[in-house]
């Protein structure tokens, strides 16, 4: 089973645990180091569509960039949020695992088991 992709941050314990859980299930996912290669606005839009969530649900609210860009302001458009996430990938919740046009956020890491069954 190699039709898995993980948007991974090796410094994040949840991301590392999710990757390890996949490997324990004999899955070697394609690893996207999204902090090194930030996803485009189109890629983020596609991820949101597959996840079935809105941009605000993908935001990491504890990051400094969240405060810097005043993202708690509910008048900021979804498109603007996507643009800010593309420019500041630390704001993107992690890890995101994709398989067969389905996606899930690995928080907790066990969430990814829903993609395997």
C-alpha positions in Angstrom: 0.0 0.0 0.0 1.9 3.0 -1.2 -1.0 5.3 -2.1 -0.5 7.4 1.1 0.9 10.9 1.4 1.7 12.6 4.7 2.2 16.3 5.1 4.8 16.0 7.8 6.8 18.1 10.2 9.6 16.0 11.7 9.8 18.4 14.7 6.2 17.7 15.7 5.6 14.7 18.0 2.1 14.0 16.6 3.4 14.1 13.1 6.2 11.7 14.0 3.8 9.3 15.8 1.4 9.4 12.8 4.2 8.5 10.4 5.4 5.7 12.7 1.9 4.3 13.0 1.6 4.2 9.2 5.0 2.4 9.0 3.8 -0.1 11.6 1.0 -0.9 9.2 3.5 -1.6 6.4 2.6 1.7 4.7 5.5 3.8 3.3 3.8 7.1 2.5 5.1 9.8 0.3 6.4 12.3 2.8 5.8 16.0 2.0 7.9 18.3 4.2 5.5 21.1 3.9 7.5 23.6 5.9 10.4 23.2 3.4 8.1 23.2 0.3 4.9 25.1 1.3 1.8 24.0 -0.5 0.3 26.5 -3.0 -3.0 28.2 -2.5 -4.5 25.7 -5.0 -3.0 22.7 -3.1 -4.3 24.0 0.2 -7.8 24.5 -1.4 -7.7 20.9 -2.6 -6.6 19.6 0.8 -9.5 21.5 2.4 -11.9 20.0 -0.1 -10.7 16.5 0.5 -10.7 17.0 4.3 -14.2 18.5 4.1 -13.4 21.4 6.3 -13.1 25.2 6.0 -9.8 27.1 6.2 -10.3 28.2 9.8 -10.5 24.6 10.9 -7.0 23.9 9.4 -5.4 26.8 11.3 -3.0 26.3 14.2 -4.2 29.0 16.5 -1.3 28.8 18.9 1.3 30.0 16.4 2.7 33.5 16.5 1.7 34.0 12.9 -1.9 33.5 13.9 -1.7 36.5 16.1 0.5 38.5 13.7 -2.0 38.2 10.9 -5.0 38.7 13.3 -6.6 35.5 12.1 -9.2 35.5 14.9 -10.8 38.3 12.9 -13.9 36.6 11.5 -14.1 39.1 8.6 -11.0 37.7 6.9 -12.1 35.8 3.8 -11.4 32.1 3.3 -9.3 32.9 0.3 -7.2 35.4 2.3 -6.7 32.7 5.0 -5.6 30.2 2.4 -3.1 32.8 1.0 -1.7 33.4 4.5 -1.4 29.7 5.1 0.5 29.2 1.9 2.9 32.0 2.8 3.2 30.8 6.5 2.9 27.0 6.4 3.5 26.8 10.2 -0.2 27.8 10.4 -1.3 24.6 8.8 -2.5 21.9 11.2 -0.5 18.7 11.0 -0.1 16.0 10.1 -2.4 15.6 7.1 -2.6 12.1 5.6 -4.2 11.5 2.2 -5.1 8.2 0.6 -7.5 7.4 -2.3 -8.9 10.9 -2.4 -9.7 10.8 1.4 -7.8 12.8 4.0 -7.6 13.1 7.7 -5.7 15.1 10.3 -3.6 12.9 12.5 -4.6 14.4 15.8 -4.7 12.1 17.5 -2.4 9.9 15.4 -4.8 7.0 15.6 -7.2 9.0 13.3 -5.2 7.8 10.3 -6.4 4.2 11.0 -9.7 5.3 9.5 -8.0 5.6 6.1 -6.5 2.1 6.3 -9.6 0.1 7.0 
